[in-house]
Amino acid sequence: MKKGGIYLPIHSLPSKHGVGGFEEVHKFITFMTTAQQKYWQILPLNPVSLEQQFCVTSVFAGNPLYVDFKQLVDNGLIKQKDYDNWCKRDDVNWQFALQRANQLMFYAFKTFTREQPPKEYLDFVLQNKNWLSDYCLFKALKGHFTDASWDKWPDKDIQKHTPQAVEYYTDLLSDEIDLYKFEQFVFYSQWQAIRQKLHDKSIMIVGTLPFYVAFDSADCWAHQDLFLLKEDCTPKVLVNAFGRPVAYDWKAMRQSGFEWWLQRADHSRHLYDMTVVQDFAHFYQYPVYGKKAKAKADWSIVPKLTQQHSVLIAEDYSNKKIARLIHKQKGLYTTTAQQQAFVPSGARHKIANHKENSIAYLGTNHTNLVYDWFFCLDKKTQNKVLREINVATGEKLSWSFVKYLYSSKAIAMVSMNELSNNVTNQYATIWQYMAQNKDFSAENAEKLKFVGTHVQ
């Protein structure tokens, strides 16, 4: 059986709640098992900015929008009628999901606090105190200061994260902080239970570690010394990447022994079996917004990260020089995108050049589905593609590409929206894509199983 998997973010699972979540995972696990797929890749589990969703607001916290609130009903923490009032949507709407999650989590928390906290909760708070306290205080402060960015908070002491101010506001906002601790406890308890179910089915989770964090994030506020900030706490340098995140202070990172990054890698290891690091080439150099020249980072961190995590995957669509550095580094998996195999500089993306310790995709988060991509090509390139992938008469183009991908030595990772073919796979839409229950049909599962069994 060919090693293969499906790329489907949590928020893209079918849902009536504005975004997909853990409630519908069991249906997808059944589909994966029937299709005999061994890898499930997702986007970051972290909370995201609703405006710039590749910029996370915490690298350690989980996104409460994904919580299975039906499970909280079953556990007696939420009333059935309150849950039913929020089951209203058939599309992706992040704002609606946020309102729903906040209200239902508050109901659950009020019920939870009527009893003595269980040992599991107390253990969770203790084991995660290195990030949980700062994150929950940050969330509480955002509410206290009417959601203003942390550099606009009127109290300069808490803006600077001084110990005295942290102690004062931790006491002042203790109820709100406890709510956010409970929120994270629920998220992580449910995720670990899901991960165990996946392991029971021999399915491995391929997670995503975003390279950058949002400026208005718990991490930037709590670790200001690790970022390039001015005296007034505003960014010195913005990176030319999604969300224009603030740049890291790599000198300070190195002086600290890359402790914050190593903690991230360790945290990721406890969430996922394999982890894709987005923008991996930025460990070498990164583009600065408003400038032509690129700034240097610190490649010496890479060997340390590969030792910290069991399997790291370098998202690698970069120039040849950085690609060589990535391929020389022991312990790293790499990535390929088949749409790039048909450009003059795309030799390493060709199926014949794939390596076993790599992940093969049809495209990226920033490209169209193969059908739309193909019909934007000139006629000469279209003919070249058709000769390469060997399209069968009467066969859908997307399935021809899937079969082609499965002929690779690498792990074939197929995006679920390639299989359902109901949205273009662009950055503008990937956060708006929601699968439908019919996409998880037995017919689709059997087709994928057949491809994995027969294509060599």
N, C-alpha and C positions, 0 to 999 in steps of 0.2 A: 504494500500500500504506500503510495506517494505521501510524503510529509507535506501536509497543507493546512491552511487555516483561513479564517474569515476576519476581515477588518470591519468592526461595527462598534462605534462609540456607545457608551451607556445611554447618552441622551437620545440616541437614534432608535432605541427599542420602542415598539408600539406602546402607546400610552393615551390615557384620557386626561392627563394631569398637566399638560403644557410642555413637558419634556419627558423622555423615557427615563426609567429608573429600575431599581432592583426588583420591583414587583413583577416584571415581565421576564426576568432572567431565565426562569425555569423553562419557558417555551423555547427560548433560544438554545438552551443546553440540550433539550430534546432534539432540536434540528441538527445541532452540531454532532450529536451522538449518531443519529441516523445517517448523516452524511459522512461519518467517520473522519471528521476534521479534528486535528489535534492541537490547534493553536487558535486562540481568540485574542485579537488585538483591539485595544481600546485607546481613546484619547485620555488626557490627564484626568484623574479623579478629583483633582483639587477644585476649590471654588474659583470661579472665573469672573472677570469683569464682563458685565452684560454688553458693554460697548466694544471691547477688544478681547475676544474670548480665548485667544492664544496667550494672553497675559494673565497669569494666575495671581490671586491676592494672598495666597499662602502656599508654600511648597510642601507643607506637612499636613495641613488640614484636608479633610474630605468635603466634597460638595453635598450639603444637606438636601439639595433638590433631588438627589438620587435615592433618598431613603424610601424604603417600602412602608408606607403609612398603613397599608392594609394589615401588615404584621403587627403594627402598634394597636390596631383595632382588636386583633385576635389576642393580644397580650393584655387587653383591658385598659390601655392607656389613652385611647381615643374612642369616643362614641361613634357608633355606626352612622348616625344621621349627619354628624359633622364631616365624616369622611365622604359620604355620598354627595354632600353639597358641593364638593370640589371636583367631582368627576364629570367634566363638562366639555372638554375640548378634544378635537381630532387632529389638531395641527401643533406645530412647535411654537410655543409662546413663552419665552423665558421670564418675562415680567409676571405673567399669570402664575407660572410655576413658583416663582419666588414668593408671591403673596400667599399662595396656598401652603407652601412649606413652612413659612414663618408662623402662620396661624395654627396649623395642625401641630407643629412642634411645641408651640406654647401650651396648647391644650394637654399634650402628652407630658410635658415637663411639670405642669401643675399637678397632674395625677401622680407622677413619679415622686414628687417631693412630699407627698402625704405619708409615705412609708420611709423606713430607714434605708439609706442607699445600700444596695447589695455589694458584696465583696468584689464582684467583677467590675463594678463601676469604680470603686476606690482603687483597685489595682490598676485600671486603665489610666486614671488621673495621675497616679504615682509614676507609672512607667513612661508616660509621655510628657512629664512636667517640663522637659527642656524646651518644648515648643508650645505646648498647650496653654500655659499661663499667659504668654505674650500674645498668642493669637486671640484668645478669648477676651483679654483686656482690650486689644485693638478693636475687636468687633464692638465691645461695649462702649468704647470711646467714640467710635464712629457714630453710634446712635446718640450718645450724649451731646456731641457737637454737630448735630443735625446733618450727618453724613458728609461733613466737610473733609477734604483731603487732609492728611495728617500735617502737612506743612502749613496749613491754614488754621490749625487749632489755636485758640486764643491764649491758652496756658503754655508758655514757652518751656517750662520745666518738663511737662509731660510730652511736649513735642520733641524734646531732646532725650526723652526716656531716662531721666534721672532717677536713681533708686528711691529718693524721697517721694517724688511725684507718683512713681509706680505703686508704692505702698499706699499712698493716700487714695488714689483712684481705685485700686483693687478693693479697698474697704468700702468706698463710696458706691461702687457699681457691682457689689458682690452678687446680688440677685441675677443681674444680667449675665455676669461671668459664669455663674452656675448653669444658666440656661444653655450657653454655648458649649460648656463642657459636656453637658448631657447630650446635646446635639451631635458632638463628635463621638461620644461613646456609642450612640445608636448607630451612626454611620459605620464605624469600624467593626462593631459587633456583627452587623449584617454582612459587611463585605467579607470578613473572615469566614463566616458560615457559607457564603457563596463560593469562596475560593476552595473550601473543603469539598463542596459538592462537585466542583470542576475537577479537582484532583481525584475524587472517587470515580470519575468518568475518564480519567487519564487525559484531561484537557489542560493545556498550559496557558496561563495568562501572559500576554505580551502587553506590558504597560507602556506609558509614554511619560518621559521626564522632560518638562519644558526647560529650555536652557535659561530663559529669562523670567523674571517676576515683574509685575506691575510696580510702578513707582509708589502708588497708593496701596501698599501691601503691608501685612504684618511683618514680613521679613525685612523690608527696607527700613521700616520704622524702628524695629528692634535691633537691627544690626547696621546702623548708619555708617559705621567705620568701614564696612565692606563695599560701600558704593561710592561713586564719584559724586559727592554732593557739595554744594556751596555752604557758606556760613549760615544762610537763611533757610537751609534744608532743601532747597530746590535743586534739581539735577544740574550738574556741570555739563554732562554729556548724555545725549540721547542716542540710542542705537537705532540704526535704520533697519528695524524689524517690525513685525506685527505688534501694534500697540505702542511703538516707539518707547520701549522700556529704558530705564536708566542703566548706565554702564556700571560694571563691577570695577572696584579698585583692586586690580590684580596684584599689586605690590602688597597690599594689606592682606589679601587672600593667602599669598605665599608665606608671609610672616606668621600667619596663624596656623600654618601647616595644612591649609585648605580644609580646616575642621568642618566648616559649614557645608561644603560640598560633600565631604565624606559622610557627614550625617545624612545628607540627602540620598546618597547612594545606598546607605544602610537601610534607611527608611523604605526606599523603593524595593529593596530586596525582600522586605517583609510584606509587601503588597503584591508583587508580581514575580513570575518565574523568570521572565526576560524583560528587559527594559530598553526601549528605543529612546536615545537622547536626541532631542530635536536640535537642529542647527549645530551639530557636533563640530563642524569646521571652525566655529567661533571660539573654540579653545585655542586656536592658532592665531586668528585675527578676526576682527569684526568690523562691519561697516558702520561708520558714524554718520548720523543724520546731518545733512547740510554740508558734508565734506566729501571730497573725491578720494582722499587717501584713507586706507583702512588702518585701524589701531591694533596694536599687538596685544594678545592675551597671554596665556601661560600654558604651553603644551606639556610642561612637566607634571601637571595634575593628572594627565590621562593614565599613566601606569598605576597610580595610586587608586584611581577610581575602578579600574579593572580588577584590582586585587580585592576591593571592598565589596563588589557585587558579583554574583555568580555568573550572569550573562548580560553584558551590555551590548547594545546594537547602535552603531554610529549611523545616524541618518546622513547619508553620504551622497549628495548630488553636486559636489563642489568641484573646484578646478583640479587639474592633474597633480599639482604639487601636494596639495592637502590630501588628495585621494591616496597618494603613495604613502604619506605619513600614517594614514588610517590603516592601510593594508599591511604596513610593517609592524604595527602594534599588536603584540600577542594578546589573546584573550578577547578581542573585539570581533563581533559579527558586523557585517556591512549590509548595505541595501542597494538594490538596483530598481530601475523603473523602465519598463519596456518601451514606453513612448519615447524615451531618450536613446534607445538603441538604433533609431533610424535617422539620427542627425550625424553629421560628419565626425564629431568628437565623441560619439557615444559607444565606442568599441567595447568598453568594459561592461556596458549594460546588455550586450548581446547574450542570448541564451547560452551559446557555446563557451562563453568566457565566465559563466557564473561559478561560484565556489560553494561548497557545501555549508560552510559557516557564514551564510548570508540569507537575507530575506528578499524575495523577488516580488515586486508589485507590478501592476499594469501601468499605474500612474502615481501621482502624488496628491496631497491635499490641495495643491494649487493648479491642477490641470483638469481638463474635462474628462468625462467618461470616454472610453476608447471609441465608442460610436461617433460622438461629436468631434473628438480629436481627429478621427480618420477622415471625415468628410470636410475638414478644414485643410487637409493636405493637398498639395498639387498632384496632378494626375500621375506624374512619374513616380513620386514617392508612394502614392496609393498602390500602384502596381508592384512596387518593391515590397511593400508590406504584405500584400496578398500572396505573393510568391513565398514569402518567408513563413507566414502562419498557416498557409494551406487551408483556406476556407472551404468547407464542404458545401455542396449544393443544397440550398434550402435551409441552411443552418444560420441562426442568428449570429451576427458579427461578434457580439459580446461573448458568446459561448465559444466561438472559435479562438478568441484571445485567451479565454480561461484555459482551454485545452493546451494552447501554446505555452502558457505560463507553467503548467504542470509538467511540461517536458524538461524543466530546469532541474539542475542538481540541488538548487537552493530550496528553502522552504517557500512554497507558493502561497502568497497571502492575497486573497481576492476580496475586494471591497464588496460589502453586501449590496450597495446600490449599483454595482455592476451586474449583479445577479437579478436584481429587481428592475433595473434600468428605468427608474422613474424620476431621476433628478441628475443634473450635471454636477460632477464632483469638483466644485471649485471652492476656494476659500470663502467666497461670498455665500455659499449655500451649504457647506458641510455642517455648519452648526444649525441649519434649518432642516436637515434631512431626517425624516422619521420613517422607519420601515413599517410595513403593514403585516398583519398576521398572515395574510395569504402568501407573503414572501417566504414564510417558514413552512411551506407546504411539503408534503411527503414527496411530491413529484420533483421539486427543486432539490431536495435532499438526496434523492436517488440519482438524479443527474450528476450532482457533484461527486457522489460516491463512485459512480461509474467512471467519471473522468480520473479521479484519483487512483482507481484500481487498474485502468486499462492504458492510461497514457504513460509512456516511458521516456 
